[in-house]
Amino acid sequence: MSSSAMVTANQLIIMAELKLFRTWSSCFCLRVVWALDLKGIQYDTIFEDLSNKSSLLLQYNPVYKKVPVLVHNGKPLLESLVILEYIDEIWKQTPLLPEDPSERATARFWAKFGDDKVLPSIWNAFIKQGKDQEEAIVTAQENLGCVERQLTGKKFFNGETIGLVDLAFGWLANLLSVFEEVCGVTLIDHEKFPLLLEWIQNFADAPIIKESWPPRDKLITRYQAFHEVYTSKEAPK
């Protein structure tokens, strides 16, 4: 075989079949969609109905039985943040993480902070009522304040380009306004969170991000239903 025709083992890995199991609305699945699209990677999409999960999804994710699942060369990758790091490690173009080890560790910390602290606190503000909701809003805004400070002097969390932390917080640019509209509260305003609001606009305006948003009217309907279920449980009997 001539040198021009030779294919390295790493190239074979990269060229292998790639499938993404997702739903139309999941913000965790969107992270993977954005990462693949930012890097210009071709893949097949399998949309799942989580009320009637496919045998393939259960085969590839028998523990959690949820999406996203990225299947690369027959091997399943689970959990959105883990998948993002895998994608960045395999496909080097348009890096999602910084080169410096300490900066990479910091990026991982803030991505995890978003999932462990910010998202649950905003969800609590969405589903609670009365005094419980007021307390939840305070906690959510405290967490958002920590995130706001990470944007000082930056267009994106990654600097001038979208990176892993931006993808991890991408749901803020989409779902936050849906939550606010459905439950009638404002969590982020220009006075308290000017940098975060500017980031939301910058992120949402990026062409590859903009192309992937789920229909807003469908999200409103979906989360109205969630809100009604949770608030009915909270209502005094």
Disulfide bonds with the S-S distance in Angstrom:
none
